[in-house]
Amino acid sequence: MNRHDETTGPSDAQQITLRGPAELADALPYLMGFHPNDSVVMVALHGGRGRFGGRLRLGIPHEPEEWAPVADQLAQCLIAGSEKHESRPDAIIVFLCQDPAAGESAPQVMERLRPLAQLLRTACGALDVPVLEALCISDGRYWSYCCPDDRCCPVEGNPLALPGTTVMAAAAAYAGVQVRGSLRDMEAGLTPWKSPAAQEQERVLDSAGAVLVSRILDVDGRGEVARETLALARDLMERLRSAPAAGAGGEDSRDDALITADEAAAVILGLQDRETRDRAAEWMEGREGGSALRLWRALARRCVGPYVEHAAAPLTLAGWVSWSTGDEAGARVALGLALRADPDYTFAQLLHQACNQGLDPETLRRCLRGERSLRGGGSDSTTAERGGLRPERGTSPRPVRAPAAPGSRHSSTGRRKRSATQRPSPRAASRAGTEAGRGRARDTRRRGHRGARSGD
């Protein structure tokens, strides 16, 4: 029925035919590289044999009244993105993935999501692209919203195949493609701490911000902060690389223990400067790439409390290194979280779009290597005069939060409070991007959930 051109891992010319809803449901984790919890997934099909093309993922909106506009947006996004990258889809497959809530059964989940499936089918049909199949996957079972025959699609659903027993599992094992748990598991390694240590990290971020805010807004001081940030980041990368193998606690726990709160705060705040961040993006491959990825992941976990928006920088760097080293699934997750932290973060928008369109990261790698070469061997001791990643020059660094008055340290929305004297000039680059990107950012704030991002 469908040919699978693997885009979530190593791929050759291997062709796999999937027949019917059962094999489609079993193939979904291999299409995405993870099990997409609480997600709408849409996959474009091309040609008479239904070759898989672009794919799109979005967290299922909590409020049913949001489903109609979200369905329209998803359909437009997938079809327009497919046209830009390849061709207009000939059909679309829809997956709705959600496990039961407390007191709810899987068949009840299927019925509750049925209106969303119908809205998605209608939205795609309105753009003259039919939905070939719409599946609900919940609690290890699947249902087809397109099949009217209770004999093959019973009310209680059909069980998914055992892991590792399907044609997709065999083909993925042959190709070296792995499914790395659920989306929830992957996001957990990138989300801010909720432990008691988070309070101490927040206090240190406050103290560091009080010292750095005046330096980073000064022309000379900004350069000094950049040099200190890059030097410290390099030291931390070397420390992570030289550490013994992780024990039972895992790599994330070990990496957290190797970085002090003061060190994390200094690098997090330093990366809010666009030029410093772009210099850090040069650590993108080989041994540098591996240790840089661990550092960016660890720093993203330290962006606690009202500093969650600061996570956009390390998350975007984590997404870039993942994409650069061939981990597209990990890149999409990191970049999706970066845009959740700051929907207007231009660097994340551009990388997310490029990754989802299947562009070759080597073009950007060559640009960054060239920048490094122009500085004479890649020294990190000076601030870059030019940056291949920057859409324009002369923009200001990201604001650094200074401590507020006692009793009013955080606003009711959890955002950082800044006085006019503490705020640098607006970042033009962070407000750039396409009209569609800005519209999604505005929609995200209005709806209170993630905007539609192709391939997330």
PyMOL commands that set and color helices and strands:
alter all, ss='L'
color gray80, all
select helices_A, chain A and resi 20-32+64-85+106-126+167-175+183-188+197-216+219-242+250-257+261-270+274-280+286-301+305-324+328-341+346-356+362-374+429-431+435-447
alter helices_A, ss='H'
color red, helices_A
select strands_A, chain A and resi 2-3+17-18+39-46+51-59+91-97+131-138+141-144+158-159
alter strands_A, ss='S'
color yellow, strands_A
deselect
rebuild
show_as cartoon
